[in-house]
Every structure is written in C-alpha cells, then in structure tokens.
Amino acid sequence: MAKTYQITPNLYISDYRAAKKLKRLSKKGITAIVNLMEKNKYNPGSNFSYLFKPLIDRHPIAHEDLEQILNFIDQKIGNDEKVLVHCASGISRSGGIVVARLMVENPSWTWDQARKFVRKKTMISPHPEIRKSILEYFKKKEISESA
C-alpha cells in the first residue's frame, strides 16, 4: 500500500510504511494516529495525538478495545481533527476499525454498506473474526441503549 487514503474528510487509512511518513501526514493535516499493530509502537512526536492499541490480526477485537479506539477517533473528529488509522498492511485491522467508525457516523448503514464505501477508496478485507466482533459490539451497544 505505502499510501494514505482519505475515506471521509477527517478519516484516513494506511499501512505502517505510509504511517511512518510523518511529514506527508502533516501536509494532509492529519493530527491523530491510531496504531493497531501487534508490536511496532513508535513515537510520532508532539505534533500528533497517538493511540497505540495492539490488536492481533485474525482475532476478535475486545469490546473494551473497540470502544476505546472509537472514542478516541470520535473525540478527535469532533474537534475537527484528521485521524489516520493504520495496521501493518492497512487491510484487515484498520479496515475493520474504519468500517466500524463509518457505522457510528451513519447509524443506518450495515457492515456491507460501510465496507463498500471504503472499498471505493482502497482495498480492505477485515478478517471474519474482526467483522464478527465488531458486529457483536454494535448489537450489544444497541441492546444496552434500548434498555
């Protein structure tokens, strides 16, 4: 990949190589980074807000982790900041999180609608376990909000 893709005005996705090109990110106005890699925590410097949430690819995402990631993105976008979400390849973990964010932003969208929206911009393919855990999170959240 090695490229940063704009999904919405304030939401971007990339792989690790593109995420490390901090000058390019700054030129795009990106001020917040979500790193989802299992390892490879790095310090992007004081120009960026940074969340390192190591997720294991091809495994479910814990609901607490998903909530923390989505809250971080929500807070930054709410302050009109631009957020980059990345993992190693920019396909599975980051793809799942970006789809989840779009479902938060557009509550009437299904997983498939949000995924197709992202795929118009770049290739993503969240692992079935990631998809399942995200859909379970939204179902649980919907039940708790209606109670």
Short mmCIF file of the C-alpha atoms (twelve columns), coordinates in Angstrom:
data_MODEL
# 
_entry.id   MODEL 
# 
loop_
_atom_site.group_PDB 
_atom_site.id 
_atom_site.type_symbol 
_atom_site.label_atom_id 
_atom_site.label_alt_id 
_atom_site.label_comp_id 
_atom_site.label_asym_id 
_atom_site.label_seq_id 
_atom_site.Cartn_x 
_atom_site.Cartn_y 
_atom_site.Cartn_z 
_atom_site.pdbx_PDB_model_num 
ATOM 1   C CA . MET A 1   0.000   0.000   0.000  1 
ATOM 2   C CA . ALA A 2   2.502   2.695   1.213  1 
ATOM 3   C CA . LYS A 3   -0.149  5.299   0.518  1 
ATOM 4   C CA . THR A 4   -2.586  7.155   2.743  1 
ATOM 5   C CA . TYR A 5   -6.222  7.018   1.609  1 
ATOM 6   C CA . GLN A 6   -8.833  9.583   2.599  1 
ATOM 7   C CA . ILE A 7   -12.098 7.834   3.446  1 
ATOM 8   C CA . THR A 8   -14.055 10.842  4.751  1 
ATOM 9   C CA . PRO A 9   -12.929 14.456  5.202  1 
ATOM 10  C CA . ASN A 10  -11.443 13.585  8.625  1 
ATOM 11  C CA . LEU A 11  -10.712 9.849   8.399  1 
ATOM 12  C CA . TYR A 12  -7.743  8.202   6.685  1 
ATOM 13  C CA . ILE A 13  -6.364  4.671   6.415  1 
ATOM 14  C CA . SER A 14  -2.909  3.363   5.569  1 
ATOM 15  C CA . ASP A 15  -0.336  0.700   6.176  1 
ATOM 16  C CA . TYR A 16  2.648   1.018   8.521  1 
ATOM 17  C CA . ARG A 17  5.060   2.348   5.886  1 
ATOM 18  C CA . ALA A 18  2.790   5.248   4.951  1 
ATOM 19  C CA . ALA A 19  2.032   5.979   8.616  1 
ATOM 20  C CA . LYS A 20  5.732   6.478   9.312  1 
ATOM 21  C CA . LYS A 21  5.940   9.291   6.720  1 
ATOM 22  C CA . LEU A 22  5.075   11.947  9.280  1 
ATOM 23  C CA . LYS A 23  5.822   14.962  7.066  1 
ATOM 24  C CA . ARG A 24  3.348   13.681  4.473  1 
ATOM 25  C CA . LEU A 25  0.734   13.165  7.181  1 
ATOM 26  C CA . SER A 26  1.268   16.714  8.451  1 
ATOM 27  C CA . LYS A 27  0.861   18.094  4.924  1 
ATOM 28  C CA . LYS A 28  -2.528  16.361  4.727  1 
ATOM 29  C CA . GLY A 29  -3.499  17.967  8.043  1 
ATOM 30  C CA . ILE A 30  -3.549  14.672  9.945  1 
ATOM 31  C CA . THR A 31  -3.055  15.332  13.655 1 
ATOM 32  C CA . ALA A 32  -4.037  11.999  15.237 1 
ATOM 33  C CA . ILE A 33  -2.780  8.460   14.628 1 
ATOM 34  C CA . VAL A 34  -4.289  5.134   15.694 1 
ATOM 35  C CA . ASN A 35  -1.694  2.336   15.518 1 
ATOM 36  C CA . LEU A 36  -3.292  -1.136  15.607 1 
ATOM 37  C CA . MET A 37  -0.175  -3.250  15.039 1 
ATOM 38  C CA . GLU A 38  0.698   -6.015  17.498 1 
ATOM 39  C CA . LYS A 39  4.136   -4.524  18.001 1 
ATOM 40  C CA . ASN A 40  5.999   -1.585  16.496 1 
ATOM 41  C CA . LYS A 41  4.897   1.075   18.922 1 
ATOM 42  C CA . TYR A 42  6.615   4.292   17.916 1 
ATOM 43  C CA . ASN A 43  6.637   7.916   18.952 1 
ATOM 44  C CA . PRO A 44  5.297   10.141  16.172 1 
ATOM 45  C CA . GLY A 45  6.297   13.273  18.064 1 
ATOM 46  C CA . SER A 46  4.413   16.083  19.714 1 
ATOM 47  C CA . ASN A 47  2.642   17.174  16.512 1 
ATOM 48  C CA . PHE A 48  0.351   14.141  16.711 1 
ATOM 49  C CA . SER A 49  -2.117  12.682  19.194 1 
ATOM 50  C CA . TYR A 50  -1.355  8.978   19.297 1 
ATOM 51  C CA . LEU A 51  -3.213  5.857   20.358 1 
ATOM 52  C CA . PHE A 52  -1.349  2.557   20.307 1 
ATOM 53  C CA . LYS A 53  -3.824  -0.283  20.640 1 
ATOM 54  C CA . PRO A 54  -2.108  -3.558  19.704 1 
ATOM 55  C CA . LEU A 55  -4.592  -5.890  18.028 1 
ATOM 56  C CA . ILE A 56  -3.770  -9.397  16.870 1 
ATOM 57  C CA . ASP A 57  -4.752  -9.867  13.245 1 
ATOM 58  C CA . ARG A 58  -7.271  -12.620 12.509 1 
ATOM 59  C CA . HIS A 59  -8.541  -12.472 16.120 1 
ATOM 60  C CA . PRO A 60  -11.653 -10.834 17.588 1 
ATOM 61  C CA . ILE A 61  -11.328 -7.308  18.928 1 
ATOM 62  C CA . ALA A 62  -12.221 -6.998  22.615 1 
ATOM 63  C CA . HIS A 63  -15.230 -4.723  23.051 1 
ATOM 64  C CA . GLU A 64  -13.329 -2.543  25.544 1 
ATOM 65  C CA . ASP A 65  -10.549 -2.023  22.981 1 
ATOM 66  C CA . LEU A 66  -13.037 -1.239  20.231 1 
ATOM 67  C CA . GLU A 67  -14.815 1.251   22.478 1 
ATOM 68  C CA . GLN A 68  -11.531 2.976   23.363 1 
ATOM 69  C CA . ILE A 69  -10.475 3.198   19.714 1 
ATOM 70  C CA . LEU A 70  -13.849 4.519   18.532 1 
ATOM 71  C CA . ASN A 71  -13.994 7.047   21.392 1 
ATOM 72  C CA . PHE A 72  -10.506 8.321   20.504 1 
ATOM 73  C CA . ILE A 73  -11.478 8.722   16.838 1 
ATOM 74  C CA . ASP A 74  -14.807 10.310  17.798 1 
ATOM 75  C CA . GLN A 75  -13.151 12.832  20.096 1 
ATOM 76  C CA . LYS A 76  -10.569 13.848  17.501 1 
ATOM 77  C CA . ILE A 77  -13.054 14.130  14.639 1 
ATOM 78  C CA . GLY A 78  -15.408 16.010  16.985 1 
ATOM 79  C CA . ASN A 79  -12.610 18.575  17.391 1 
ATOM 80  C CA . ASP A 80  -12.321 18.747  13.577 1 
ATOM 81  C CA . GLU A 81  -9.013  16.875  13.597 1 
ATOM 82  C CA . LYS A 82  -7.967  14.425  10.895 1 
ATOM 83  C CA . VAL A 83  -7.301  10.870  12.061 1 
ATOM 84  C CA . LEU A 84  -5.178  8.166   10.441 1 
ATOM 85  C CA . VAL A 85  -5.942  4.534   11.317 1 
ATOM 86  C CA . HIS A 86  -3.250  2.030   10.386 1 
ATOM 87  C CA . CYS A 87  -2.069  -1.510  10.925 1 
ATOM 88  C CA . ALA A 88  0.722   -3.419  9.188  1 
ATOM 89  C CA . SER A 89  -0.917  -3.709  5.747  1 
ATOM 90  C CA . GLY A 90  -3.888  -1.350  6.070  1 
ATOM 91  C CA . ILE A 91  -6.312  -4.092  5.078  1 
ATOM 92  C CA . SER A 92  -7.768  -6.128  7.953  1 
ATOM 93  C CA . ARG A 93  -7.496  -4.496  11.397 1 
ATOM 94  C CA . SER A 94  -7.539  -0.894  10.209 1 
ATOM 95  C CA . GLY A 95  -10.172 -1.781  7.608  1 
ATOM 96  C CA . GLY A 96  -12.441 -3.155  10.328 1 
ATOM 97  C CA . ILE A 97  -11.987 -0.093  12.533 1 
ATOM 98  C CA . VAL A 98  -12.682 2.316   9.675  1 
ATOM 99  C CA . VAL A 99  -15.835 0.370   8.780  1 
ATOM 100 C CA . ALA A 100 -16.900 0.488   12.449 1 
ATOM 101 C CA . ARG A 101 -16.311 4.256   12.549 1 
ATOM 102 C CA . LEU A 102 -18.487 4.727   9.461  1 
ATOM 103 C CA . MET A 103 -21.227 2.685   11.123 1 
ATOM 104 C CA . VAL A 104 -21.048 5.009   14.150 1 
ATOM 105 C CA . GLU A 105 -21.205 8.050   11.884 1 
ATOM 106 C CA . ASN A 106 -24.033 6.576   9.771  1 
ATOM 107 C CA . PRO A 107 -26.203 4.501   12.147 1 
ATOM 108 C CA . SER A 108 -28.479 3.264   9.357  1 
ATOM 109 C CA . TRP A 109 -25.565 1.702   7.449  1 
ATOM 110 C CA . THR A 110 -24.954 -2.021  7.539  1 
ATOM 111 C CA . TRP A 111 -21.492 -3.565  7.680  1 
ATOM 112 C CA . ASP A 112 -21.658 -4.234  3.927  1 
ATOM 113 C CA . GLN A 113 -22.665 -0.659  3.087  1 
ATOM 114 C CA . ALA A 114 -19.799 0.785   5.126  1 
ATOM 115 C CA . ARG A 115 -17.312 -1.749  3.731  1 
ATOM 116 C CA . LYS A 116 -18.348 -0.979  0.150  1 
ATOM 117 C CA . PHE A 117 -17.947 2.742   0.842  1 
ATOM 118 C CA . VAL A 118 -14.357 2.189   2.000  1 
ATOM 119 C CA . ARG A 119 -13.594 -0.182  -0.875 1 
ATOM 120 C CA . LYS A 120 -14.425 2.586   -3.349 1 
ATOM 121 C CA . LYS A 121 -11.314 4.333   -1.978 1 
ATOM 122 C CA . THR A 122 -8.962  1.426   -1.170 1 
ATOM 123 C CA . MET A 123 -8.840  -2.340  -0.835 1 
ATOM 124 C CA . ILE A 124 -9.791  -3.580  2.625  1 
ATOM 125 C CA . SER A 125 -10.625 -7.081  3.766  1 
ATOM 126 C CA . PRO A 126 -11.277 -7.327  7.510  1 
ATOM 127 C CA . HIS A 127 -10.860 -10.875 8.792  1 
ATOM 128 C CA . PRO A 128 -14.183 -12.630 9.619  1 
ATOM 129 C CA . GLU A 129 -13.273 -12.698 13.346 1 
ATOM 130 C CA . ILE A 130 -12.767 -8.930  13.309 1 
ATOM 131 C CA . ARG A 131 -16.062 -8.420  11.473 1 
ATOM 132 C CA . LYS A 132 -17.888 -10.713 13.903 1 
ATOM 133 C CA . SER A 133 -16.542 -8.943  16.998 1 
ATOM 134 C CA . ILE A 134 -17.443 -5.509  15.612 1 
ATOM 135 C CA . LEU A 135 -20.990 -6.591  14.750 1 
ATOM 136 C CA . GLU A 136 -21.380 -8.158  18.223 1 
ATOM 137 C CA . TYR A 137 -20.189 -4.881  19.762 1 
ATOM 138 C CA . PHE A 138 -22.836 -2.880  17.888 1 
ATOM 139 C CA . LYS A 139 -25.560 -5.394  18.750 1 
ATOM 140 C CA . LYS A 140 -24.616 -5.290  22.451 1 
ATOM 141 C CA . LYS A 141 -24.492 -1.493  22.379 1 
ATOM 142 C CA . GLU A 142 -27.896 -1.297  20.681 1 
ATOM 143 C CA . ILE A 143 -29.433 -3.584  23.320 1 
ATOM 144 C CA . SER A 144 -27.946 -1.592  26.222 1 
ATOM 145 C CA . GLU A 145 -29.105 1.731   24.742 1 
ATOM 146 C CA . SER A 146 -32.664 0.475   24.281 1 
ATOM 147 C CA . ALA A 147 -32.885 -0.928  27.835 1 
# 
